[in-house]
Amino acid sequence: MEHAAQVWQRHRLMIPFSLAAFVLLTSIAAISGFGGVIVPVGLGAAGAAIAGSATTTYTIVVLTNRNLVLLRGSRIRVVAVGPFDRLPTETVVRRSGGTLLISDWEIGSRSYSATKTHERELLAMQQRGEHREV
């Protein structure tokens, strides 16, 4: 193993699921009479966070001496919990955008997001592909 990075994909309906969980839990807590406004909103926010996490798929991308391997990642810690896919040697890793905290990547035909802490590893994977093409 030369490099490894944690990346994730969000389900395309993550925002509607999270919003529905927020509205549902906030409404139930408010109707049930849980203290004031803060408690129902807090419960709704917790439900939205859980729904967002449940609709996120975590993956560990590993660059071996031969090719890229994708491993299923844990939702709790940055660890691989099982094999997922072995990518062909010609798979391209390319940065496709990002923000101050998160960068977006295309690995083959899949789109992923990663925190800036894993960006250096992904850049090394990207450069490996550039050197191979020369």
Backbone as CSV, one residue per row, in Angstrom:
resi,resn,N_x,N_y,N_z,CA_x,CA_y,CA_z,C_x,C_y,C_z
1,MET,0.839,-1.175,0.000,0.000,0.000,0.000,0.884,1.237,0.000
2,GLU,0.679,2.094,-0.984,1.467,3.323,-1.075,0.730,4.517,-0.475
3,HIS,-0.562,4.631,-0.779,-1.367,5.756,-0.285,-2.775,5.264,0.000
4,ALA,-3.441,5.928,0.957,-4.830,5.600,1.281,-5.553,6.875,1.691
5,ALA,-6.828,6.976,1.319,-7.626,8.153,1.663,-9.076,7.742,1.860
6,GLN,-9.748,8.419,2.778,-11.175,8.178,2.968,-11.954,9.170,2.118
7,VAL,-12.903,8.654,1.376,-13.791,9.476,0.554,-15.224,9.033,0.836
8,TRP,-16.189,9.829,0.385,-17.575,9.436,0.587,-18.434,9.897,-0.569
9,GLN,-19.586,9.243,-0.684,-20.620,9.619,-1.639,-21.912,9.796,-0.859
10,ARG,-22.641,10.812,-1.200,-23.949,11.025,-0.578,-25.028,10.566,-1.550
11,HIS,-26.080,9.979,-0.993,-27.217,9.571,-1.809,-27.832,10.814,-2.433
12,ARG,-28.350,10.691,-3.627,-28.890,11.874,-4.321,-30.094,12.474,-3.594
13,LEU,-30.764,11.702,-2.739,-31.909,12.208,-1.979,-31.568,12.509,-0.522
14,MET,-30.288,12.706,-0.227,-29.867,12.955,1.143,-30.522,14.212,1.716
15,ILE,-30.569,15.279,0.972,-31.143,16.527,1.493,-32.646,16.376,1.757
16,PRO,-33.432,15.808,0.820,-34.846,15.603,1.159,-35.064,14.677,2.361
17,PHE,-34.271,13.594,2.479,-34.389,12.698,3.632,-34.089,13.445,4.928
18,SER,-33.022,14.212,4.939,-32.634,14.954,6.144,-33.673,16.010,6.499
19,LEU,-34.179,16.704,5.501,-35.205,17.725,5.735,-36.483,17.089,6.276
20,ALA,-36.873,15.949,5.702,-38.077,15.259,6.180,-37.905,14.796,7.624
21,ALA,-36.728,14.282,7.961,-36.470,13.856,9.344,-36.536,15.048,10.292
22,PHE,-35.970,16.182,9.879,-36.007,17.382,10.711,-37.442,17.828,10.962
23,VAL,-38.223,17.940,9.893,-39.611,18.407,10.020,-40.433,17.428,10.858
24,LEU,-40.294,16.143,10.597,-41.064,15.139,11.315,-40.745,15.139,12.810
25,LEU,-39.471,15.086,13.157,-39.103,15.046,14.571,-39.415,16.355,15.288
26,THR,-39.215,17.486,14.613,-39.548,18.777,15.218,-41.050,18.867,15.474
27,SER,-41.840,18.418,14.500,-43.296,18.458,14.644,-43.772,17.556,15.776
28,ILE,-43.274,16.332,15.811,-43.687,15.397,16.863,-43.310,15.932,18.236
29,ALA,-42.091,16.468,18.374,-41.659,17.002,19.666,-42.487,18.218,20.062
30,ALA,-42.832,19.082,19.105,-43.619,20.280,19.411,-45.053,19.907,19.796
31,ILE,-45.637,18.967,19.072,-47.003,18.535,19.370,-47.064,17.827,20.726
32,SER,-46.003,17.077,21.047,-45.954,16.354,22.320,-45.709,17.278,23.509
33,GLY,-45.341,18.523,23.230,-45.164,19.495,24.295,-43.794,19.485,24.947
34,PHE,-42.768,18.976,24.228,-41.415,19.035,24.779,-40.992,20.491,24.860
35,GLY,-40.439,20.911,25.972,-40.058,22.262,26.345,-39.747,23.265,25.263
36,GLY,-40.571,24.267,25.159,-40.332,25.441,24.331,-40.047,25.152,22.869
37,VAL,-39.110,25.923,22.327,-38.750,25.804,20.920,-37.421,25.082,20.749
38,ILE,-36.530,25.254,21.689,-35.165,24.750,21.542,-35.118,23.224,21.506
39,VAL,-35.854,22.554,22.366,-35.807,21.093,22.426,-36.330,20.465,21.134
40,PRO,-37.504,20.869,20.619,-37.953,20.280,19.350,-36.996,20.541,18.188
41,VAL,-36.437,21.734,18.118,-35.493,22.043,17.039,-34.223,21.207,17.204
42,GLY,-33.763,21.033,18.435,-32.589,20.194,18.688,-32.833,18.749,18.296
43,LEU,-34.011,18.210,18.640,-34.347,16.840,18.247,-34.443,16.717,16.726
44,GLY,-35.016,17.727,16.084,-35.096,17.719,14.622,-33.721,17.755,13.982
45,ALA,-32.826,18.566,14.533,-31.456,18.647,13.996,-30.725,17.324,14.184
46,ALA,-30.928,16.681,15.325,-30.295,15.376,15.557,-30.820,14.342,14.558
47,GLY,-32.115,14.357,14.305,-32.697,13.435,13.324,-32.178,13.692,11.927
48,ALA,-32.009,14.966,11.580,-31.478,15.310,10.256,-30.034,14.838,10.119
49,ALA,-29.249,14.985,11.177,-27.851,14.524,11.137,-27.777,13.007,10.979
50,ILE,-28.641,12.289,11.677,-28.658,10.831,11.568,-29.097,10.410,10.171
51,ALA,-30.112,11.065,9.627,-30.573,10.742,8.267,-29.478,11.025,7.245
52,GLY,-28.749,12.134,7.418,-27.651,12.445,6.503,-26.544,11.416,6.569
53,SER,-26.221,10.980,7.761,-25.178,9.970,7.937,-25.620,8.621,7.371
54,ALA,-26.881,8.295,7.540,-27.385,7.011,7.048,-27.407,6.948,5.524
55,THR,-27.459,8.096,4.861,-27.497,8.108,3.400,-26.128,8.394,2.786
56,THR,-25.077,8.259,3.576,-23.714,8.490,3.109,-22.958,7.167,3.058
57,THR,-22.263,6.937,1.958,-21.458,5.729,1.799,-19.989,6.120,1.901
58,TYR,-19.279,5.542,2.873,-17.866,5.843,3.073,-17.014,4.779,2.394
59,THR,-15.948,5.219,1.750,-15.062,4.331,1.011,-13.619,4.701,1.324
60,ILE,-12.756,3.702,1.388,-11.320,3.928,1.523,-10.694,3.607,0.169
61,VAL,-9.988,4.581,-0.404,-9.293,4.384,-1.672,-7.835,4.088,-1.349
62,VAL,-7.335,2.980,-1.864,-5.968,2.560,-1.574,-5.212,2.424,-2.892
63,LEU,-4.048,3.044,-2.951,-3.160,2.876,-4.100,-2.129,1.824,-3.732
64,THR,-2.176,0.702,-4.415,-1.185,-0.350,-4.192,-0.094,-0.187,-5.245
65,ASN,0.860,-1.092,-5.266,1.914,-0.985,-6.274,1.404,-1.368,-7.665
66,ARG,0.198,-1.898,-7.758,-0.354,-2.281,-9.059,-1.480,-1.384,-9.527
67,ASN,-2.461,-1.131,-8.673,-3.613,-0.335,-9.091,-4.363,0.210,-7.879
68,LEU,-5.516,0.806,-8.150,-6.351,1.357,-7.090,-7.342,0.302,-6.614
69,VAL,-7.558,0.275,-5.304,-8.524,-0.639,-4.704,-9.475,0.198,-3.858
70,LEU,-10.762,-0.085,-3.967,-11.764,0.571,-3.138,-12.209,-0.404,-2.055
71,LEU,-12.221,0.066,-0.816,-12.655,-0.741,0.319,-13.834,-0.050,0.996
72,ARG,-14.786,-0.827,1.481,-15.894,-0.239,2.229,-15.354,0.358,3.513
73,GLY,-15.783,1.570,3.825,-15.307,2.242,5.028,-16.336,2.213,6.138
74,SER,-15.861,2.355,7.358,-16.723,2.398,8.528,-17.396,3.769,8.621
75,ARG,-18.601,3.798,9.176,-19.304,5.067,9.382,-18.767,5.799,10.606
76,ILE,-18.110,5.091,11.502,-17.677,5.680,12.767,-16.220,6.122,12.730
77,ARG,-15.322,5.239,12.276,-13.893,5.533,12.266,-13.353,5.414,10.852
78,VAL,-12.151,5.909,10.632,-11.517,5.809,9.319,-10.804,4.460,9.233
79,VAL,-11.597,3.413,9.006,-11.056,2.071,8.840,-11.822,1.372,7.726
80,ALA,-11.148,0.458,7.067,-11.796,-0.350,6.039,-12.462,-1.540,6.714
81,VAL,-13.681,-1.856,6.283,-14.407,-2.978,6.877,-14.599,-4.133,5.895
82,GLY,-14.136,-3.962,4.662,-14.253,-5.058,3.710,-13.945,-4.604,2.301
83,PRO,-13.713,-5.556,1.403,-13.406,-5.211,0.018,-14.635,-4.661,-0.700
84,PHE,-14.390,-3.824,-1.683,-15.481,-3.231,-2.445,-15.256,-3.425,-3.935
85,ASP,-14.101,-2.952,-4.451,-13.853,-3.043,-5.889,-12.366,-2.841,-6.171
86,ARG,-11.872,-3.536,-7.172,-10.507,-3.329,-7.661,-10.638,-2.622,-9.008
87,LEU,-10.007,-1.466,-9.131,-10.149,-0.664,-10.339,-9.058,-1.008,-11.347
88,PRO,-9.350,-0.860,-12.638,-8.331,-1.131,-13.659,-7.142,-0.178,-13.515
89,THR,-5.985,-0.605,-14.029,-4.778,0.216,-13.893,-4.900,1.550,-14.619
90,GLU,-5.741,1.642,-15.621,-5.886,2.901,-16.367,-6.896,3.862,-15.735
91,THR,-7.391,3.561,-14.549,-8.357,4.417,-13.865,-7.739,5.784,-13.574
92,VAL,-8.476,6.824,-13.907,-8.008,8.195,-13.727,-8.571,8.763,-12.424
93,VAL,-7.712,9.411,-11.646,-8.107,10.131,-10.440,-7.951,11.605,-10.758
94,ARG,-9.047,12.378,-10.596,-9.025,13.780,-10.998,-9.807,14.624,-10.002
95,ARG,-9.217,15.738,-9.599,-9.928,16.682,-8.727,-10.930,17.445,-9.572
96,SER,-12.180,17.512,-9.095,-13.217,18.157,-9.890,-13.809,19.393,-9.239
97,GLY,-13.297,19.790,-8.088,-13.804,20.992,-7.431,-13.600,20.905,-5.940
98,GLY,-14.294,21.789,-5.228,-14.198,21.734,-3.779,-14.472,23.064,-3.122
99,THR,-14.367,23.048,-1.811,-14.570,24.241,-1.000,-13.370,24.391,-0.067
100,LEU,-13.511,25.228,0.926,-12.431,25.449,1.881,-12.117,24.197,2.700
101,LEU,-13.126,23.367,2.975,-12.943,22.193,3.832,-12.994,20.863,3.088
102,ILE,-13.660,20.826,1.949,-13.913,19.563,1.246,-13.492,19.699,-0.210
103,SER,-12.894,18.651,-0.747,-12.571,18.626,-2.172,-13.354,17.502,-2.836
104,ASP,-13.740,17.723,-4.071,-14.500,16.748,-4.847,-13.565,16.071,-5.839
105,TRP,-13.741,14.759,-5.988,-12.853,13.953,-6.817,-13.645,13.023,-7.707
106,GLU,-13.116,12.761,-8.881,-13.651,11.730,-9.757,-12.616,10.621,-9.815
107,ILE,-13.034,9.441,-9.426,-12.173,8.269,-9.468,-12.831,7.299,-10.432
108,GLY,-12.263,7.213,-11.612,-12.913,6.456,-12.669,-14.198,7.151,-13.055
109,SER,-15.307,6.449,-12.999,-16.605,7.031,-13.357,-17.397,7.467,-12.129
110,ARG,-16.818,7.378,-10.945,-17.523,7.708,-9.707,-17.076,9.057,-9.160
111,SER,-18.010,9.769,-8.552,-17.704,11.054,-7.910,-17.691,10.870,-6.400
112,TYR,-16.675,11.446,-5.751,-16.523,11.339,-4.307,-16.177,12.700,-3.731
113,SER,-16.362,12.834,-2.427,-15.901,14.002,-1.679,-14.898,13.525,-0.640
114,ALA,-13.988,14.408,-0.256,-12.986,14.079,0.756,-12.629,15.339,1.529
115,THR,-12.240,15.154,2.786,-11.783,16.295,3.563,-10.380,16.686,3.086
116,LYS,-9.983,17.880,3.416,-8.661,18.366,3.016,-7.530,17.530,3.624
117,THR,-7.793,16.859,4.754,-6.750,16.042,5.363,-6.356,14.858,4.480
118,HIS,-7.246,14.433,3.587,-6.945,13.307,2.696,-6.543,13.771,1.287
119,GLU,-6.514,15.069,1.090,-6.237,15.601,-0.247,-4.828,15.254,-0.737
120,ARG,-3.834,15.276,0.150,-2.459,14.981,-0.264,-2.356,13.555,-0.819
121,GLU,-3.031,12.621,-0.170,-3.015,11.227,-0.633,-3.688,11.106,-2.002
122,LEU,-4.801,11.807,-2.179,-5.506,11.759,-3.460,-4.693,12.426,-4.567
123,LEU,-3.981,13.496,-4.233,-3.105,14.133,-5.217,-1.988,13.189,-5.657
124,ALA,-1.468,12.409,-4.723,-0.440,11.419,-5.071,-1.016,10.369,-6.015
125,MET,-2.259,9.977,-5.785,-2.908,9.018,-6.681,-3.132,9.627,-8.061
126,GLN,-3.487,10.900,-8.078,-3.683,11.599,-9.354,-2.361,11.698,-10.123
127,GLN,-1.281,12.044,-9.438,0.021,12.172,-10.088,0.529,10.833,-10.594
128,ARG,0.201,9.756,-9.913,0.582,8.429,-10.373,0.004,8.168,-11.756
129,GLY,-1.226,8.586,-11.984,-1.846,8.414,-13.302,-1.210,9.282,-14.354
130,GLU,-0.799,10.505,-13.962,-0.151,11.405,-14.928,1.196,10.873,-15.338
131,HIS,1.961,10.295,-14.409,3.285,9.743,-14.728,3.163,8.498,-15.596
132,ARG,2.101,7.727,-15.379,1.907,6.503,-16.138,1.626,6.802,-17.600
133,GLU,0.909,7.931,-17.877,0.519,8.261,-19.245,1.695,8.771,-20.073
134,VAL,2.740,9.273,-19.429,3.883,9.848,-20.161,4.709,8.798,-20.831
